[in-house]
Amino acid sequence: MNETTSLVLAAVAGLLLGAMFFGGLWWTVRKGLASTRPALWFFGSLLLRMSLALAGFYFVGHAHWERLLLCLLGFTVARFAVARVTRPPGEAAHAP
């Protein structure tokens, strides 16, 4: 596999990790607020999301700072994408 392909795959992996992390956070907040035991939801979700994200970064980076950086960039882009997708209808696109 050439270098360009591995860098693109690292960015895609970052997007997937970010979508999982921030999508899971959104889902947890919705379920946790309606639960009778919200602390269990939030703590369990934190452990699961952090474990998966850190393991993903570890395996994607694999001692290559370039891959790790692109994975982080994809993770950050996913944060904004999930925030846009999960925005409630009718909310303004830009905050004042």
ABEGO torsion letter per residue (X at the ends): XBAAAAAAAAAAAAAAAAAAAAAAAAAAAAAAAABABAAAAAAAAAAAAAAAAAAAAAAAAGGBAAAAAAAAAAAAAAAAAAAAAABBBGBBABBX
